[in-house]
Amino acid sequence: MSLKRISDILFEKGYRSVRTKSVLRSNYIHSIYKKGKVREERMGRNFKSEITNIFVLV
């Protein structure tokens, strides 16, 4: 589906922007999609833990 079609479907279902209560345009849909992809990548990262140079004083 194109972003315009998604925008039309959301408008028909009554979805509006949070701040201005205006129609969700295709560029808004693209921004939401892009930010979602960035969030998925950030949440899916794995880090390898490594502990080095430990000193124990008694």
C-alpha positions in Angstrom: 0.0 0.0 0.0 1.1 3.5 -0.6 1.5 6.0 2.2 -1.4 8.1 0.7 -3.7 5.0 0.8 -2.7 4.3 4.4 -3.4 7.9 5.2 -6.9 7.7 3.6 -7.7 4.5 5.5 -6.7 6.0 8.9 -8.8 9.1 8.1 -11.8 7.0 7.3 -11.4 5.2 10.6 -11.3 8.5 12.5 -7.6 8.7 13.4 -6.2 12.3 13.7 -2.9 13.8 14.8 -2.5 14.0 18.5 -1.4 17.7 18.7 -3.4 19.5 16.1 -6.3 17.0 15.5 -5.6 17.4 11.7 -5.6 14.7 9.1 -2.7 12.3 9.1 -1.0 13.1 5.8 1.3 10.8 3.9 4.4 12.5 5.1 3.3 12.0 8.7 2.7 8.3 8.0 6.2 8.1 6.6 7.7 9.8 9.7 5.9 7.4 12.0 7.1 4.4 10.0 10.7 5.7 9.9 10.8 6.4 13.6 9.3 2.9 14.2 12.0 1.3 12.2 14.7 3.2 14.1 13.2 2.1 17.4 13.1 -1.6 16.3 16.8 -1.5 15.3 17.7 0.1 18.7 15.7 -2.4 20.7 17.1 -5.3 18.7 20.7 -4.6 19.3 22.8 -7.0 21.3 25.9 -6.0 23.2 28.7 -8.4 24.1 29.7 -7.9 27.8 33.3 -8.0 28.6 34.9 -7.2 32.0 38.7 -6.6 32.1 41.3 -5.2 34.5 39.6 -6.0 37.8 41.6 -5.2 41.0 40.5 -6.6 44.3 41.9 -5.0 47.5 41.4 -6.7 50.8 
